[in-house]
Amino acid sequence: MKTVVWLLTSPRVPAGLLTVEAWDALHDAEAVAAFDDSPTARAVREAGIDVALVEDAASFLEEGGVWIVGEDGDEELREALAEYVAGGEIELEVVYGSWDPPGARLLDLVSAVEQLHADQGGCPWHRGQTHESLAPFLMEESYEVLDAIAAGDPGELEEELGDLLFQPVLHARLAAGRGEFDIDDVAGALVDKIIRRHPHVWGDADPDELYEHWHSAKAAEKPHRAHPADGVSRRLPSMAFASKVIDRFADAGRPLDLPELPDGAKPGAEDVGEFLLAAVAAAKAAGVDPELALRRAVVEKAGLDDT
């Protein structure tokens, strides 16, 4: 009985990086064949092993050997092989020469975005975008992720996270076109930051002091920040802005002197929403925009520039 070795490889791994099992099968094979002159086929040929490129695999199946599977999976041949195996005519051995590492499809995303911006065959709309024109989409996609989390739908969350992930890759591509930085710079800086801020993971620091590690690392990264609220985005909605500023002052050991609630107004956890809603209604009844009023109060208490 003839044996066919079905050699599977990942197009996202350098073609010559094959497993020992794959190289052994290739060196021992009486014949090696493929439909296309893929990077893997070329790497095997460069290693001194003849690779026959065929349009019809019938003769190969009669003799057996190693078949280098194309990037499209060679589905028709796979179906034919299944019939031969079921009929007892061929023994099939599946060998993985390489496989996708975790995160491999991120490379496909980067490649797809690159194609969108290509001068030939790209998308005119994408080529015409700027950081400023794309900014509203970043905000929109972020809120849609929050909606998906609230809905508790994993499928919807997967889709919305993809839409959100699309945005930083687009921005990095725009920056790369200007010679500023690229997606590898973004990812590399992020990895460095993660490692710096987790010395209890990438080091021997005490994990019980992880918050101290985190804040000391941030302080070392941003030595120019003298004010506790430096770096808090002014684009945050006022409620999130207020919460963040209060936390920053508390982390710095300088808790804000916050106003007291009116006498008798001490809502429990289950009543806070109603309390805030009543405060919004009272502000509107007084002819005041509650969003702006809260922001002004935070800026004043924190001693921030009103910008």
N, C-alpha and C positions, 0 to 999 in steps of 0.2 A: 504494500500500500504506500502511495506517495504521501509525503508530508509537506504541507505548506505552512511556513512560518509567516504569520500576519504581523508585520512590524509596525507598531503604532508609535508615532512621535508627536511632540508638541511643536507647532510653528512658532511658539513664543519663547522657545529655548534655542540658543545657538545650535545650529544643525549638527555640528560634530560632537556635541556633548551627549553621547549615547551611553547607555548602561553597559557594563561588562557582559551581561547576558546577550545584549543586542549585538555587540561586536563579535562575540563568540559564534553566534548564529550566522552572522554575515561571513566570517572567515571559513566556517565549516560548510557553507552552502555550495551545492553544485551550480546553482543559478540564483541570481538576484535580479529582480525586475520591478518595473514601475510604469505607470502610465505617463507620468510627467517628470521632467527634469527639475525636480524640486530641490530646495537647498539641502535636504537630507540626502537625496540621491547624488548630488554633486559632492557632498562631503564624503560619502562612502567611496565614490569614484576616486577622489583625491587621496584616499587612504590606500589605493592600489587594488580595489575590488571592482570588477567589471559590473556595471549596472545596465541591463538591457531595457531600453525604452520601447514599449510595445503599444499598439493600438488595440490588439485583440489578445486577451490573456489565455485563450484556449490552449495554445501549445505549452504555455508555462504551467498550466494546471495539470497537463499530462505528465510533465517531468517533475514538478514540485520544486521547492526552493524557498527563498525568502522574498516576500512581496513587500515593498516599501509603500505603505498606504499614503495616498495623497492627502492634501489638506482638506479636501471635500469629503473624505471618508471612503471614497470608491464604493459607494453604496450598491451599485448594480453587481459588481464583482463579489461583494460580501454576501449578497443574496444568493448568487450562484454557488458560492462556496458552501453556504448553509445546506443547499440541496445535495451537493456532493458528499458532505459530511453525513447528512441524514441517510444517504444511500450506501454508506460504508465504502465509498470510493476513495476518499481522501481523509487523512488525519490532519486536523488543524491545530496548530499551536500558536497562541497569542503571546507576543513578546512586546513589552513596553520599552522602547528605546529611550524615551523621555516623556515627561508628563507636565501638565501645567502646574506651576507652583501657585501657592495662594496669592491672590491678587493679580493673576496673569491677565485677566480680562481688562484690568485697568490700562494695560498696554494697548489693547484694542481701542479703548476710549480715546487715548492720546492720539493714536493713529487716525481715528475717525475725525477728530477735531482738526488734525493737521490737514486732512483731505478737504474739509469744509473751507479752509483758508487758502487752499492751493490756487495759484493763478490759472492753471489749466484744470478744468473740471470741477472747480470748487463752487462755493455758494456766494453769489454777489452780496446777499444780505449779510452774511457773517463777515465777509471781508470789509464791510462798511461800518461795522460796530466799533464802539469805543468802551472804555471802562465806564464812562458816564452813562452811555446809552443802555448798557447791560445792567446797571445798578438796580433799576426797579425790578428786574426779573429775579435777582438774588433775594430781594426782600419778599417777593411774592412766593417764590419756591420755598423759602424758609417757613412761611406761615402755612403753606400747604402740607409741609412735613408735620407741623404741629397738629393740623387738622387730622392727618392720618393716624398720628399717635393717639389722639383723643378718640378716634373712631374704633381703635383696637383692631384694625384690619391689616394683617401682615402683608397681604398682596398689595394693598394700596400704599402701605408704608414703603415697601420695596420700590415701587414705581416712583414715589415722590422723592425718596432718597436719591434715586438715579437722576431725577431732574435737578435736584440740588447739587449733586456731584458734578453735573455738567458745567455749572457756572464757574467754579474756580479753575477748571481746566480751560475754559474759554478765556478767562482773564489772563491766565498764565501764557496762553498762546499769543494774545495781543501783546503782552510784555516782551515775549521772545521776538516778535516781529520788530520791535523797537530796539532790540539788543540789550534789554534791561535785565531780565531773568527768564527762566523757563520753568516748566513743571517739575523738573528734577531739582532745581534750586529750592522750589517751594517745599517739595517732599523732604529733601535733605535737611533743610532748616527746621522743619517740623520734627523729624526724628531726633535731631540733636537736642531740641527743646524738651521733648518727652523724656529723653535720657537724663538731661540735666535736672529736671524737676522730680525725678523718681530715683534718687540715690539709694533708696531702700530696695529697689528692684535691680538696678544696674550698679551695685556697690554694696557696702556693708553698713549703711546707715540704719538707724533704729526705725523700724516701720511704725512704731507707736508715735513717732514724731513727724509723720508724713506731712501734716499741715505746715509745720515749721519749715521743713525742707522745701515745700512748694513756695511758700512766701519768700524765703530767703533767696531761692533761685530767681524768682521774679524780680526781686529787688536788685539782684546783681545784674540781671539782664537790662534793667531800665534805671540806671543810676541817676539819670537826669530828672526822674519824676520825684519832685519834692512834696507835692500835695497828695494826700491819701486818695483823692478822687481822680487824679491824673490817669488818663487812659480809659475812663468810663465814657462810652459813646454818648454824645448828646443827641444822637438820633434814636435812642431807645424811647419807647413810650414812657410817659412821665412816671407811671407806677413802677415799671421795671427800673427806671433811672433812680427813683427814690430808694428802692430796695437795695440797689447796687451800691449807691453812695453810702447808705447807712452801714452796709457790710464792710466797705473799704475803711471807713473810720474806725469801726470796731476792731478790724484786723490790725490796724495801726496802733491800737491801744489808746485811741482818742475818740471815744464815743461821742456822737453829736448830742448837743443839748436840745432834745426834741420837745415839742409842745405837749402838754398834758391833754388828755381827753376831757371833754366837759364832764361835770359832776354827774355821776350815774351812768355814764356811757362807757361801759366796760364789756364789750361783746365777747362771748366765748368763741371758740374756733368755728362752731357751726353757724354763728351769727355774723361773722365778719363780712361775708358777701352782702348781706342785707344792710349792714352798717355802711359799707362803702357805697352801695347803691343810693342809700338815703343821703349821703354826703354829696354825691353827684347831683341828685335832684335838688338839694338845697342850694348848691352852687348855681345851677341853672335858674332856679327861682330868683336868685339874687342878681341875675344877669351876668354871671361870671363863667368863663370857659374853664371847666374843672381841670382839663389837661394843662393849660397854661398856668393856672393858679398853683397847682401842685409843683410844676417845674420851677416857677419863680420862688416858691417857698424853699425848695431843696437848694437852689442856687444860693439863696440868701443865708440859710443855715450853715451850708458847707463853705461859704466864703469863696464861691466860684465866680469867674467872670461870666457876666450875662451875655454869652455869645451863642 
